[in-house]
């Protein structure tokens, strides 16, 4: 058996005097796309941020690449961060830097590459993300929503990560752009062997390109498995969540 790339074990999260997660646990195997879903306020983004070390849970363990990130010092955690990429919900591009310079940030921080080599890597990552060469000199304010997502994806891919964390990657996109982004992500993950954990509300993303769904509800994981199986779980929230898509697209539940 291949060792899990991410292990979340009995995680407890408390925010504002409220227990958000109460013993959440799951593991990710390499090479699959997993979606984390749940209602508003269930802490999907918080859990994602705990997995990348930006928020510390009140209890439990989180292991990335076999290492307990809650016990790592800054230098060791920095080495772990070089093995994963992150795409935040709004892209989080630096507004004062053009697209090429945004993508180059991880390369400047974590590699000894010369500027010439960095420029070549940046150009390759922009092409991988489906952006034309002329996008490199544009400022974030000049980009459409879809182009911002692709630029942020190019930056997330800069260090050739084994794992990608994506927070609502298709939010704010029109349906055509969202499906194009899904297709791009699926192609990249299949061709490069990248593992993905994403949060999403997009049912078309779930049905179209996700291998596995984890459902958060009332502080715990209430379902975990392939989309077809999860959509049939006998739970009121799950039934309501999937019913509109099932009626519109003919997926039986």
SEMARVEX-736104 format. One line per 2 residues: for each residue x, z, y of N, C-alpha, C. Coordinates in nm, 2 decimals, padded with zeros to 4 digits. Layout:
N
X/Z/Y/X/Z/Y/X/Z/Y  ...
END
This chain:
253
00.08/00.00/-00.12/00.00/00.00/00.00/00.09/00.00/00.13  00.05/-00.08/00.22/00.12/-00.08/00.35/00.09/00.05/00.43
00.19/00.11/00.49/00.16/00.23/00.57/00.07/00.20/00.69  -00.02/00.29/00.72/-00.10/00.27/00.84/-00.02/00.26/00.97
-00.06/00.17/01.06/00.01/00.16/01.18/-00.04/00.26/01.29  -00.16/00.31/01.27/-00.22/00.41/01.36/-00.30/00.51/01.27
-00.28/00.64/01.29/-00.35/00.74/01.22/-00.41/00.84/01.32  -00.54/00.85/01.33/-00.61/00.95/01.41/-00.67/01.05/01.32
-00.63/01.18/01.34/-00.68/01.28/01.24/-00.74/01.40/01.31  -00.87/01.42/01.29/-00.94/01.54/01.34/-00.92/01.57/01.49
-00.93/01.46/01.57/-00.90/01.47/01.71/-01.02/01.54/01.78  -00.99/01.64/01.86/-01.08/01.71/01.94/-01.05/01.69/02.09
-01.15/01.65/02.17/-01.13/01.62/02.31/-01.23/01.70/02.39  -01.18/01.77/02.49/-01.27/01.85/02.58/-01.24/01.80/02.73
-01.34/01.76/02.79/-01.33/01.71/02.93/-01.45/01.78/03.01  -01.41/01.84/03.13/-01.51/01.89/03.21/-01.60/02.00/03.15
-01.54/02.08/03.06/-01.61/02.18/02.99/-01.70/02.13/02.88  -01.69/02.00/02.85/-01.78/01.94/02.74/-01.69/01.89/02.63
-01.73/01.91/02.51/-01.66/01.86/02.39/-01.70/01.72/02.37  -01.61/01.63/02.39/-01.63/01.48/02.38/-01.62/01.43/02.24
-01.51/01.47/02.18/-01.48/01.44/02.04/-01.47/01.57/01.96  -01.52/01.56/01.84/-01.52/01.69/01.76/-01.48/01.65/01.61
-01.35/01.62/01.60/-01.30/01.59/01.47/-01.30/01.44/01.44  -01.26/01.36/01.53/-01.26/01.22/01.51/-01.14/01.18/01.43
-01.16/01.09/01.33/-01.05/01.05/01.25/-01.07/00.91/01.19  -00.96/00.83/01.19/-00.96/00.69/01.13/-00.82/00.65/01.12
-00.79/00.55/01.04/-00.66/00.48/01.03/-00.67/00.33/01.05  -00.56/00.27/01.10/-00.56/00.13/01.11/-00.45/00.07/01.02
-00.48/-00.03/00.94/-00.38/-00.10/00.86/-00.34/-00.22/00.94  -00.21/-00.27/00.92/-00.16/-00.38/01.00/-00.24/-00.51/00.98
-00.25/-00.59/01.09/-00.30/-00.72/01.08/-00.45/-00.74/01.09  -00.52/-00.64/01.13/-00.67/-00.65/01.14/-00.71/-00.62/01.28
-00.83/-00.67/01.32/-00.89/-00.64/01.45/-01.00/-00.55/01.43  -00.99/-00.43/01.49/-01.09/-00.32/01.48/-01.15/-00.30/01.61
-01.28/-00.28/01.62/-01.36/-00.25/01.74/-01.41/-00.11/01.73  -01.40/-00.04/01.84/-01.45/00.09/01.86/-01.57/00.08/01.95
-01.69/00.12/01.90/-01.81/00.11/01.97/-01.88/00.24/01.98  -01.97/00.25/02.08/-02.05/00.38/02.09/-02.12/00.37/02.23
-02.22/00.46/02.25/-02.29/00.46/02.37/-02.20/00.50/02.49  -02.26/00.49/02.61/-02.19/00.53/02.73/-02.17/00.69/02.72
-02.05/00.73/02.75/-02.02/00.87/02.75/-01.97/00.92/02.62  -01.95/00.83/02.52/-01.90/00.88/02.39/-01.75/00.89/02.39
-01.68/00.85/02.49/-01.54/00.87/02.50/-01.45/00.76/02.43  -01.50/00.64/02.43/-01.42/00.53/02.36/-01.29/00.51/02.44
-01.30/00.49/02.57/-01.18/00.47/02.65/-01.09/00.59/02.65  -01.14/00.71/02.65/-01.06/00.83/02.64/-00.99/00.83/02.51
-01.05/00.80/02.40/-00.98/00.80/02.28/-00.87/00.69/02.27  -00.90/00.58/02.33/-00.79/00.48/02.34/-00.67/00.53/02.42
-00.70/00.60/02.53/-00.59/00.65/02.61/-00.52/00.76/02.54  -00.59/00.84/02.45/-00.52/00.94/02.37/-00.42/00.87/02.27
-00.47/00.76/02.22/-00.39/00.69/02.12/-00.26/00.63/02.18  -00.26/00.60/02.31/-00.13/00.55/02.37/-00.06/00.66/02.45
-00.10/00.78/02.43/-00.02/00.89/02.49/-00.05/00.92/02.64  -00.16/00.86/02.70/-00.19/00.89/02.84/-00.27/01.01/02.86
-00.34/01.05/02.76/-00.42/01.17/02.76/-00.39/01.25/02.64  -00.38/01.38/02.65/-00.35/01.47/02.54/-00.48/01.53/02.49
-00.52/01.51/02.36/-00.64/01.58/02.31/-00.62/01.73/02.30  -00.73/01.80/02.28/-00.73/01.95/02.27/-00.68/01.99/02.13
-00.70/01.90/02.03/-00.66/01.93/01.90/-00.65/01.80/01.81  -00.59/01.82/01.70/-00.58/01.71/01.60/-00.44/01.64/01.61
-00.42/01.53/01.54/-00.30/01.46/01.54/-00.32/01.31/01.56  -00.23/01.25/01.62/-00.23/01.10/01.64/-00.09/01.05/01.60
-00.08/00.96/01.50/00.05/00.91/01.46/00.05/00.76/01.48  00.15/00.71/01.55/00.17/00.57/01.58/00.30/00.53/01.51
00.29/00.43/01.42/00.41/00.38/01.34/00.47/00.50/01.27  00.39/00.59/01.22/00.43/00.71/01.14/00.49/00.82/01.22
00.48/00.82/01.36/00.54/00.92/01.44/00.42/01.00/01.51  00.43/01.13/01.51/00.33/01.21/01.58/00.36/01.21/01.73
00.28/01.13/01.80/00.31/01.11/01.94/00.28/01.23/02.02  00.21/01.33/01.97/00.18/01.45/02.05/00.30/01.54/02.05
00.40/01.52/01.96/00.52/01.60/01.96/00.64/01.53/02.01  00.63/01.40/02.05/00.75/01.33/02.10/00.79/01.36/02.24
00.92/01.36/02.26/00.97/01.37/02.40/00.95/01.24/02.47  00.98/01.24/02.60/00.96/01.12/02.69/01.04/01.00/02.64
01.17/01.02/02.60/01.25/00.91/02.55/01.20/00.85/02.42  01.16/00.94/02.33/01.11/00.89/02.20/00.98/00.82/02.22
00.89/00.87/02.31/00.77/00.81/02.33/00.78/00.68/02.40  00.88/00.66/02.48/00.91/00.54/02.55/00.95/00.43/02.45
01.02/00.47/02.34/01.06/00.37/02.24/00.93/00.33/02.16  00.84/00.42/02.14/00.72/00.39/02.07/00.63/00.29/02.15
00.63/00.32/02.28/00.55/00.23/02.37/00.60/00.09/02.38  00.73/00.07/02.34/00.78/-00.07/02.34/00.72/-00.15/02.22
00.66/-00.08/02.13/00.60/-00.15/02.01/00.46/-00.18/02.02  00.39/-00.14/02.13/00.25/-00.18/02.15/00.23/-00.23/02.29
00.12/-00.31/02.30/00.08/-00.36/02.43/-00.06/-00.31/02.47  -00.09/-00.30/02.60/-00.22/-00.25/02.64/-00.28/-00.35/02.74
-00.41/-00.37/02.72/-00.49/-00.45/02.82/-00.60/-00.36/02.87  -00.59/-00.31/02.99/-00.69/-00.22/03.05/-00.81/-00.30/03.09
-00.93/-00.23/03.11/-01.05/-00.30/03.13/-01.05/-00.40/03.25  -00.99/-00.36/03.36/-00.99/-00.45/03.48/-00.86/-00.53/03.49
-00.78/-00.53/03.38/-00.66/-00.60/03.38/-00.54/-00.52/03.43  -00.56/-00.44/03.54/-00.46/-00.35/03.60/-00.34/-00.43/03.64
-00.35/-00.55/03.69/-00.24/-00.62/03.74/-00.19/-00.56/03.87  -00.06/-00.57/03.90/-00.01/-00.52/04.03/-00.05/-00.62/04.14
-00.13/-00.58/04.23/-00.18/-00.67/04.33/-00.07/-00.73/04.42  00.04/-00.66/04.44/00.15/-00.71/04.52/00.25/-00.80/04.45
00.23/-00.82/04.32/00.32/-00.91/04.25/00.24/-01.03/04.20  00.31/-01.15/04.20/00.24/-01.27/04.14/00.24/-01.25/03.99
00.17/-01.35/03.93/00.15/-01.34/03.78/00.28/-01.33/03.70  00.37/-01.42/03.74/00.50/-01.41/03.66/00.57/-01.28/03.67
00.57/-01.22/03.79/00.63/-01.09/03.81/00.56/-00.98/03.74  00.43/-00.99/03.73/00.35/-00.89/03.66/00.39/-00.90/03.51
00.39/-01.02/03.45/00.43/-01.03/03.31/00.57/-00.98/03.29  00.66/-01.00/03.39/00.80/-00.96/03.37/00.82/-00.81/03.38
00.73/-00.74/03.42/00.75/-00.59/03.44/00.80/-00.52/03.31  00.73/-00.54/03.20/00.78/-00.47/03.08/00.92/-00.52/03.04
00.95/-00.65/03.07/01.09/-00.70/03.03/01.19/-00.64/03.12  01.16/-00.62/03.25/01.26/-00.55/03.34/01.28/-00.41/03.30
01.17/-00.34/03.26/01.18/-00.20/03.23/01.25/-00.17/03.10  01.23/-00.25/03.00/01.27/-00.22/02.86/01.37/-00.31/02.80
01.42/-00.41/02.87/01.51/-00.50/02.80/01.63/-00.53/02.90  01.75/-00.57/02.84/01.86/-00.60/02.93/01.87/-00.75/02.96
01.76/-00.82/02.94/01.76/-00.97/02.96/01.79/-01.01/03.11  01.87/-01.11/03.12/01.90/-01.17/03.25/01.77/-01.23/03.31
01.77/-01.25/03.44/01.65/-01.31/03.51/01.62/-01.44/03.45  01.72/-01.52/03.42/01.69/-01.65/03.36/01.62/-01.65/03.23
01.67/-01.55/03.14/01.60/-01.54/03.01/01.46/-01.48/03.03  01.45/-01.38/03.13/01.32/-01.32/03.15/01.22/-01.43/03.19
01.26/-01.52/03.28/01.18/-01.63/03.33/01.13/-01.72/03.21  01.22/-01.74/03.12/01.18/-01.82/03.00/01.08/-01.75/02.91
01.10/-01.62/02.89/01.01/-01.54/02.81/00.87/-01.54/02.88  00.87/-01.52/03.01/00.75/-01.51/03.09/00.67/-01.64/03.07
00.74/-01.75/03.09/00.67/-01.88/03.08/00.61/-01.90/02.94  00.68/-01.85/02.83/00.63/-01.86/02.70/00.50/-01.78/02.68
00.51/-01.65/02.74/00.39/-01.56/02.72/00.27/-01.62/02.80  00.29/-01.67/02.91/00.18/-01.73/02.99/00.12/-01.85/02.91
00.20/-01.93/02.84/00.15/-02.04/02.76/00.07/-01.98/02.64  00.12/-01.88/02.58/00.05/-01.82/02.47/-00.08/-01.77/02.51
-00.09/-01.71/02.63/-00.22/-01.66/02.68/-00.31/-01.77/02.73  -00.27/-01.89/02.72/-00.35/-02.01/02.77/-00.36/-02.03/02.91
-00.25/-01.99/02.99/-00.25/-02.01/03.13/-00.15/-02.13/03.16  -00.19/-02.21/03.26/-00.10/-02.33/03.29/00.02/-02.28/03.37
00.13/-02.36/03.37/00.25/-02.31/03.44/00.23/-02.28/03.59  00.14/-02.35/03.65/00.12/-02.32/03.80/00.06/-02.18/03.82
00.00/-02.12/03.72/-00.05/-01.99/03.74/00.05/-01.88/03.77  00.18/-01.91/03.73/00.29/-01.81/03.74/00.30/-01.77/03.89
00.29/-01.85/03.98/00.31/-01.82/04.12/00.19/-01.77/04.20  00.08/-01.76/04.13/-00.05/-01.71/04.19/-00.05/-01.56/04.20
-00.12/-01.51/04.30/-00.14/-01.37/04.32/-00.26/-01.33/04.24  -00.28/-01.20/04.19/-00.40/-01.16/04.12/-00.52/-01.19/04.20
-00.52/-01.18/04.33/-00.64/-01.20/04.41/-00.69/-01.35/04.40  -00.60/-01.44/04.36/-00.63/-01.58/04.36/-00.68/-01.62/04.22
-00.69/-01.53/04.13/-00.73/-01.56/03.99/-00.88/-01.54/03.97  -00.94/-01.62/03.88/-01.07/-01.59/03.83/-01.07/-01.47/03.73
-01.18/-01.42/03.70/-01.19/-01.31/03.60/-01.12/-01.34/03.47  -01.15/-01.46/03.42/-01.09/-01.50/03.29/-00.94/-01.52/03.30
-00.89/-01.57/03.41/-00.74/-01.59/03.43/-00.68/-01.45/03.44  -00.74/-01.35/03.51/-00.68/-01.22/03.52/-00.67/-01.16/03.38
-00.77/-01.18/03.30/-00.76/-01.12/03.16/-00.65/-01.19/03.08  -00.63/-01.32/03.10/-00.52/-01.39/03.03/-00.39/-01.34/03.08
-00.38/-01.32/03.21/-00.25/-01.28/03.27/-00.22/-01.14/03.22  -00.32/-01.05/03.21/-00.30/-00.92/03.16/-00.26/-00.92/03.01
-00.32/-01.01/02.94/-00.28/-01.03/02.80/-00.14/-01.08/02.78  -00.10/-01.17/02.87/00.04/-01.22/02.86/00.14/-01.10/02.89
00.10/-01.02/02.98/00.19/-00.90/03.00/00.19/-00.81/02.88  00.07/-00.79/02.82/00.07/-00.70/02.70/00.15/-00.76/02.59
00.16/-00.89/02.58/00.24/-00.95/02.48/00.39/-00.97/02.51  00.43/-00.92/02.63/00.57/-00.95/02.67/00.68/-00.90/02.58
00.66/-00.78/02.52/00.76/-00.73/02.43/00.73/-00.75/02.28  00.65/-00.85/02.25/00.62/-00.89/02.12/00.57/-00.77/02.04
00.46/-00.71/02.08/00.41/-00.59/02.02/00.35/-00.61/01.88  00.36/-00.50/01.80/00.30/-00.50/01.67/00.15/-00.46/01.68
00.11/-00.40/01.78/-00.02/-00.34/01.80/-00.07/-00.36/01.94  -00.19/-00.41/01.96/-00.25/-00.42/02.09/-00.37/-00.33/02.11
-00.38/-00.26/02.22/-00.49/-00.18/02.26/-00.57/-00.25/02.37  -00.69/-00.28/02.35/-00.77/-00.36/02.45/-00.89/-00.28/02.49
-00.91/-00.25/02.62/-01.03/-00.18/02.66/-01.13/-00.28/02.73  -01.24/-00.30/02.66/-01.35/-00.39/02.70/-01.29/-00.53/02.75
-01.22/-00.60/02.66/-01.15/-00.72/02.70/-01.23/-00.83/02.76  -01.36/-00.84/02.72/-01.45/-00.95/02.77/-01.54/-00.90/02.88
-01.53/-00.78/02.93/-01.62/-00.73/03.03/-01.60/-00.81/03.16  -01.71/-00.84/03.23/-01.70/-00.91/03.35/-01.68/-01.06/03.34
-01.67/-01.11/03.22/-01.65/-01.26/03.19/-01.79/-01.32/03.16  -01.80/-01.45/03.21/-01.92/-01.52/03.17/-01.91/-01.55/03.02
-02.03/-01.59/02.95/-02.03/-01.60/02.81/-01.93/-01.71/02.76  -01.91/-01.82/02.83/-01.81/-01.92/02.78/-01.67/-01.86/02.79
-01.63/-01.80/02.90/-01.50/-01.74/02.91/-01.47/-01.63/02.81  -01.58/-01.55/02.78/-01.57/-01.45/02.69/-01.54/-01.50/02.55
-01.61/-01.61/02.51/-01.59/-01.66/02.38/-01.45/-01.73/02.37  -01.41/-01.79/02.47/-01.27/-01.85/02.47/-01.17/-01.75/02.46
-01.19/-01.63/02.52/-01.09/-01.52/02.51/-01.09/-01.47/02.37  -01.21/-01.45/02.31/-01.22/-01.41/02.17/-01.14/-01.50/02.08
-01.16/-01.63/02.10/-01.09/-01.73/02.01/-00.94/-01.72/02.03  -00.90/-01.71/02.15/-00.75/-01.69/02.18/-00.70/-01.57/02.11
-00.77/-01.46/02.13/-00.72/-01.33/02.07/-00.71/-01.34/01.92  -00.81/-01.40/01.86/-00.82/-01.41/01.71/-00.70/-01.50/01.66
-00.68/-01.61/01.73/-00.57/-01.70/01.70/-00.44/-01.63/01.71  -00.41/-01.56/01.82/-00.29/-01.49/01.84/-00.26/-01.39/01.73
-00.37/-01.31/01.70/-00.35/-01.20/01.60/-00.32/-01.26/01.46  -00.39/-01.37/01.43/-00.37/-01.43/01.30/-00.23/-01.49/01.29
-00.19/-01.56/01.39/-00.06/-01.63/01.39/00.06/-01.54/01.40  00.04/-01.44/01.48/00.16/-01.35/01.51/00.15/-01.22/01.43
00.05/-01.20/01.35/00.04/-01.07/01.27/00.02/-00.95/01.35  -00.05/-00.96/01.47/-00.07/-00.84/01.55/-00.20/-00.76/01.51
-00.19/-00.63/01.51/-00.30/-00.54/01.49/-00.37/-00.51/01.62  -00.50/-00.50/01.62/-00.57/-00.48/01.74/-00.67/-00.36/01.73
-00.68/-00.27/01.82/-00.78/-00.17/01.84/-00.84/-00.20/01.98  -00.97/-00.23/01.98/-01.04/-00.26/02.11/-01.17/-00.17/02.12
-01.20/-00.14/02.25/-01.33/-00.09/02.28/-01.41/-00.21/02.33  -01.54/-00.22/02.30/-01.62/-00.33/02.34/-01.77/-00.30/02.34
-01.85/-00.36/02.43/-01.99/-00.36/02.42/-02.05/-00.50/02.38  -01.96/-00.59/02.36/-01.99/-00.73/02.34/-02.03/-00.76/02.20
-02.16/-00.78/02.17/-02.20/-00.80/02.04/-02.15/-00.93/01.98  -02.14/-01.03/02.07/-02.09/-01.16/02.02/-01.94/-01.15/01.97
-01.86/-01.06/02.04/-01.73/-01.03/02.00/-01.73/-00.97/01.86  -01.82/-00.87/01.84/-01.83/-00.80/01.71/-01.86/-00.90/01.60
-01.96/-00.98/01.61/-02.00/-01.07/01.51/-01.90/-01.19/01.49  -01.83/-01.23/01.60/-01.76/-01.35/01.60/-01.61/-01.34/01.55
-01.55/-01.22/01.58/-01.40/-01.22/01.55/-01.35/-01.08/01.51  -01.43/-00.98/01.49/-01.38/-00.85/01.45/-01.39/-00.83/01.30
-01.28/-00.77/01.25/-01.28/-00.74/01.10/-01.35/-00.61/01.07  -01.35/-00.51/01.16/-01.39/-00.38/01.12/-01.45/-00.31/01.25
-01.56/-00.23/01.23/-01.62/-00.16/01.34/-01.62/-00.01/01.31  -01.58/00.07/01.41/-01.58/00.21/01.40/-01.68/00.26/01.51
-01.79/00.34/01.47/-01.89/00.38/01.56/-01.87/00.53/01.59  -01.86/00.55/01.72/-01.86/00.69/01.78/-02.00/00.73/01.82
-02.04/00.85/01.78/-02.17/00.90/01.82/-02.17/01.05/01.81  -02.21/01.12/01.91/-02.22/01.27/01.91/-02.09/01.33/01.87
-01.98/01.27/01.92/-01.85/01.33/01.90/-01.78/01.30/01.77  -01.84/01.22/01.69/-01.78/01.20/01.56/-01.79/01.05/01.52
-01.72/01.01/01.42/-01.73/00.87/01.36/-01.85/00.88/01.27  -01.96/00.80/01.29/-02.07/00.80/01.21/-02.08/00.67/01.12
-02.00/00.57/01.14/-01.99/00.46/01.06/-01.86/00.39/01.08  -01.81/00.32/00.97/-01.68/00.26/00.97/-01.68/00.15/00.86
-01.66/00.03/00.90/-01.65/-00.08/00.80/-01.67/-00.21/00.86  -01.69/-00.32/00.78/-01.72/-00.45/00.83/-01.85/-00.45/00.91
-01.86/-00.55/01.00/-01.97/-00.55/01.09/-02.10/-00.56/01.02  -02.11/-00.65/00.92/-02.24/-00.66/00.84/-02.28/-00.53/00.78
-02.18/-00.45/00.73/-02.22/-00.33/00.66/-02.26/-00.22/00.76  -02.18/-00.21/00.87/-02.22/-00.11/00.98/-02.35/-00.14/01.04
-02.38/-00.27/01.06/-02.51/-00.31/01.12/-02.63/-00.26/01.03  -02.61/-00.24/00.91/-02.72/-00.20/00.82/-02.72/-00.05/00.79
-02.64/00.03/00.86/-02.64/00.18/00.84/-02.77/00.23/00.89  -02.83/00.33/00.82/-02.95/00.39/00.85/-02.93/00.49/00.96
-02.92/00.45/01.08/-02.90/00.54/01.20/-02.97/00.48/01.32  -03.05/00.56/01.39/-03.13/00.52/01.50/-03.05/00.44/01.61
-02.93/00.50/01.64/-02.85/00.44/01.75/-02.79/00.31/01.70  -02.74/00.30/01.58/-02.69/00.18/01.53/-02.80/00.07/01.52
-02.91/00.11/01.47/-03.02/00.02/01.46/-03.06/-00.04/01.59  -03.07/00.04/01.69/-03.11/-00.01/01.83/-03.00/-00.10/01.88
-02.87/-00.06/01.86/-02.76/-00.13/01.92/-02.75/-00.27/01.87  -02.78/-00.29/01.74/-02.76/-00.42/01.68/-02.89/-00.50/01.67
-03.01/-00.44/01.70/-03.13/-00.51/01.68/-03.15/-00.63/01.77  -03.12/-00.62/01.90/-03.14/-00.73/01.99/-03.06/-00.85/01.94
-02.93/-00.83/01.90/-02.85/-00.95/01.86/-02.91/-01.00/01.73  -02.96/-00.92/01.64/-03.01/-00.96/01.51/-03.13/-01.05/01.53
-03.22/-01.01/01.63/-03.34/-01.09/01.65/-03.30/-01.22/01.72  -03.20/-01.22/01.81/-03.17/-01.34/01.88/-03.09/-01.44/01.80
-03.01/-01.39/01.70/-02.92/-01.48/01.63/-02.94/-01.49/01.48  -03.05/-01.42/01.43/-03.08/-01.44/01.29/-03.00/-01.36/01.20
-02.92/-01.26/01.24/-02.85/-01.17/01.15/-02.94/-01.06/01.10  -02.96/-01.06/00.97/-03.05/-00.96/00.91/-02.98/-00.82/00.91
-03.06/-00.72/00.93/-03.01/-00.58/00.93/-03.09/-00.50/00.82
END
